[in-house]
Amino acid sequence: MPFDEKTARSRLLTLKQELEQLSEMSEDARATVELDQQSVGRLSRMDALQGQAMAQASERQRRTDLVRIEAALKRLEEGDYGYCLDCGEEIPEKRLEIDPAAALCVSCAK
């Protein structure tokens, strides 16, 4: 295998923890926007809605990344980590360094 299992697990768990912390920190930004016309103007409400939409999109991406990390951890447990899910070839070490949750080799990812 082209990687150190302990290092891979550590990197995946660290990424998972960072994403979970970001999710917790952005919880207020994703909350429902108060549309009280007496307290804020129209542009402020639009800014708040746009900020909320961006925070929600970021959260969706974090959730997708967490699913990918969980799948990588499962592959690690099963001994399949580091191998392409499509062709079965080894995923290059540099690719796993860049994206430790990568499930496909470069050729199959295209």
LINKALIN-V642994 format. One record per backbone hydrogen bond with DSSP energy under -0.5 kcal/mol. NH is the residue of the N-H (numbers start at 0). CO is the residue of the C=O. E is the energy in kcal/mol with one decimal. If there is no record, write none. Layout:
nh co e
NH CO E
NH CO E
This chain:
nh co e
4 2 -0.7
7 3 -2.6
8 4 -2.5
9 5 -2.3
10 6 -2.7
11 7 -2.5
12 8 -2.6
13 9 -2.3
14 10 -2.5
15 11 -2.4
16 12 -2.4
17 13 -2.5
18 14 -2.5
19 15 -2.3
20 16 -2.2
21 17 -2.5
22 18 -2.1
23 19 -2.0
24 20 -2.5
25 21 -1.8
26 23 -1.1
29 25 -1.3
30 26 -0.6
30 27 -0.9
36 34 -0.8
38 35 -0.8
39 35 -1.5
44 40 -2.0
45 41 -2.3
46 42 -2.6
47 43 -2.3
48 44 -2.7
49 45 -2.5
50 46 -2.7
51 47 -2.3
52 48 -2.5
53 49 -2.4
54 50 -2.3
55 51 -2.5
56 52 -2.2
57 53 -2.3
58 54 -2.0
59 55 -2.1
60 56 -2.0
61 57 -2.3
62 58 -2.6
63 59 -2.1
64 60 -2.5
65 61 -2.5
66 62 -2.0
67 63 -2.1
68 64 -2.3
69 65 -2.5
70 66 -2.3
71 67 -2.1
72 68 -2.6
73 69 -2.1
74 70 -2.4
75 71 -2.3
76 72 -2.1
77 73 -2.0
78 74 -0.7
78 75 -0.7
79 74 -2.4
80 74 -1.3
82 79 -1.4
83 88 -3.4
84 102 -2.6
87 83 -1.0
90 81 -3.4
95 91 -1.8
96 92 -2.0
97 93 -2.0
98 94 -3.0
101 98 -2.3
108 104 -2.0
109 105 -1.1
